[in-house]
Amino acid sequence: MALRVTTLAERPHLADATADMPSAWPMFMLNDPMADLYYPFCARDHAEHILVADDDTDPDVPVARAYTVPFALAGDELPDDGWDGVIRRSHLAKERGREHDRISALEISIRPDLLGKGLSGVMLDAMRGNAIRLGFSELVAPVRPNQKHVEPETPMEEYAFRTREDGLPYDAWLRVHVRAGARIAKVAPRSMTISGTLDEWRGWTGLPFDTPGQQIVPKALSPVHVDLVQDHAVYVEPNVWVVHTL
């Protein structure tokens, strides 16, 4: 596969195709309200931060995409609110006229029929290179470990720092980052918060949501908290902060 990776600023005509590219995200993950501060405006405000890849079959059909966001961080401590936090900080800095002094990864997505072919590593390398081009000396990422959903009740603090015999992370996606030069910094315990009525969650997952307490949801990294009396369920996703020194 001959892969070409460019920014959306270089090929703005791919904005719709990039946004509409099929992905493997479960439906409930598409309902984080904080995303509305970024995705509806990213092609306009952050085109230099959006990477789009195509192969040699059709230059107008994306096979992978990657999003980063510039944000302002007061001090050096990475925020506990991870993914939600960098989007919120980016939006607030822009509204208040503050300089964006950091850059964070938000998403790398591969077209589902091409998963397992090593494209995620290619897009991560491109993301690192684009961050350098944009003048940043560090790329941070609130990583969603891709095998954590298999054991949703395991605390992320335990999972994130688990290693294999060779010393590399147990989780495959964390391994890709570490092999690319990143270090695991800390857990972001409330990186994403997704809430909805019970009917909304039923629509997102196909599950009955008829039992109070903790609900295990396929592809969720931790249990969803269900309240039948108040008619809502809340998912708080932990991620893992990794830091790429460029």
Residue pairs with C-beta under 8 A, 6 or more apart in sequence:
1 55
1 56
1 117
2 55
2 56
3 53
3 54
3 55
3 63
3 64
3 119
3 122
4 53
4 54
4 55
4 59
5 51
5 52
5 53
5 64
5 122
5 123
5 126
6 51
6 52
7 47
7 48
7 49
7 50
7 51
7 52
7 130
8 14
8 15
8 18
8 43
8 47
8 48
8 50
8 51
8 52
9 47
9 48
9 50
11 52
12 43
12 47
13 60
14 52
14 60
14 62
15 43
15 47
17 60
17 61
17 62
18 43
18 50
18 52
18 62
18 65
19 39
19 43
21 62
21 63
21 65
21 109
21 111
22 111
22 112
23 109
23 110
23 111
23 112
24 109
24 110
24 112
24 115
25 109
26 204
26 205
26 218
26 219
26 220
27 203
27 204
27 205
28 194
28 196
28 201
28 204
28 205
28 217
28 220
28 235
29 192
29 194
29 219
31 194
31 196
31 200
31 204
32 83
32 84
32 192
32 193
32 194
33 194
34 83
34 84
34 87
34 88
34 192
34 193
35 87
37 87
37 88
37 90
37 91
38 46
38 67
38 69
38 87
38 90
38 91
38 106
42 49
42 50
42 67
42 69
43 50
45 94
46 67
46 68
46 69
46 70
48 130
48 134
49 67
49 68
49 69
49 70
49 103
49 130
49 134
50 65
50 66
50 67
50 68
51 65
51 66
51 67
51 123
51 126
51 127
51 130
52 62
52 64
52 65
53 62
53 63
53 64
53 65
53 119
53 122
53 123
53 126
54 60
54 61
54 62
54 63
55 63
62 111
63 110
63 111
63 114
63 119
64 108
64 109
64 110
64 111
64 114
64 119
64 120
64 122
64 123
65 107
65 108
65 109
65 123
66 105
66 107
66 108
66 109
66 123
66 124
66 126
66 127
67 105
67 106
67 107
68 103
68 104
68 105
68 106
68 127
68 130
68 131
68 139
69 86
69 87
69 90
69 103
69 104
69 106
70 90
70 100
70 102
70 103
70 134
71 86
71 87
71 89
71 90
71 93
71 100
71 102
71 103
71 104
72 89
72 90
72 92
72 93
72 98
72 99
72 100
72 101
72 102
73 79
73 89
73 101
73 102
78 140
78 185
78 186
78 188
78 241
78 243
79 85
79 86
79 89
79 188
80 188
80 189
80 190
81 88
81 188
81 190
81 191
82 142
82 188
82 190
82 191
82 192
82 238
82 239
82 241
83 106
83 142
83 188
83 191
83 192
83 237
83 239
84 190
84 191
84 192
84 193
85 188
85 191
86 102
86 104
86 106
86 140
86 142
87 106
90 100
92 98
93 99
93 100
94 100
102 136
102 138
102 140
103 131
103 134
103 136
103 138
103 139
103 140
104 139
104 140
104 141
104 142
105 127
105 139
105 140
105 141
105 142
105 143
108 120
108 123
108 124
108 127
110 117
110 119
110 120
110 123
120 173
120 176
121 176
121 179
121 180
124 176
124 177
124 180
125 180
127 139
128 139
128 180
128 181
128 244
128 246
131 138
131 139
131 244
131 246
132 246
136 246
137 245
137 246
138 243
138 244
138 245
138 246
139 243
139 244
139 246
140 185
140 241
140 242
140 243
140 244
141 177
141 182
141 241
141 242
141 244
142 188
142 191
142 239
142 240
142 241
143 173
143 174
143 177
143 239
143 240
143 241
143 242
144 173
144 191
144 221
144 237
144 239
145 159
145 160
145 171
145 173
145 174
145 221
145 239
145 240
146 171
146 172
146 173
147 170
147 171
147 172
147 173
148 154
148 156
148 159
148 171
148 221
149 218
149 219
149 220
149 221
151 159
152 216
152 217
152 220
152 221
152 222
152 223
153 216
153 222
153 223
156 187
156 189
156 221
156 222
156 238
156 239
156 240
157 187
159 170
159 171
160 169
160 171
160 174
160 184
160 187
160 240
161 169
161 184
162 169
162 170
162 171
163 169
163 170
164 170
168 175
168 178
168 179
169 175
169 178
169 184
174 184
174 240
174 242
177 184
177 242
177 244
178 184
178 242
180 244
181 244
181 245
182 242
182 243
182 244
183 242
183 243
183 245
184 240
184 241
184 242
185 241
185 242
185 243
186 240
186 241
187 238
187 239
187 240
187 241
188 238
188 239
188 240
188 241
189 236
189 238
190 236
190 237
190 238
191 237
191 238
191 239
192 235
192 236
192 237
192 239
193 234
193 235
193 236
193 237
194 234
194 235
194 237
195 232
195 233
195 234
195 235
196 204
196 232
196 233
197 231
197 232
197 233
198 209
198 226
198 228
198 231
198 232
198 233
201 207
201 209
201 224
201 226
201 233
202 208
202 209
205 217
205 218
207 215
207 217
209 215
209 226
209 233
210 228
211 226
211 228
212 226
212 227
212 228
212 229
213 225
213 226
214 223
214 224
214 225
214 226
215 223
215 224
215 225
215 226
215 233
216 223
216 224
217 223
217 224
217 235
220 235
220 237
221 237
221 238
222 235
222 236
222 237
222 238
224 233
224 234
224 235
225 233
225 234
225 235
225 236
226 233
227 233
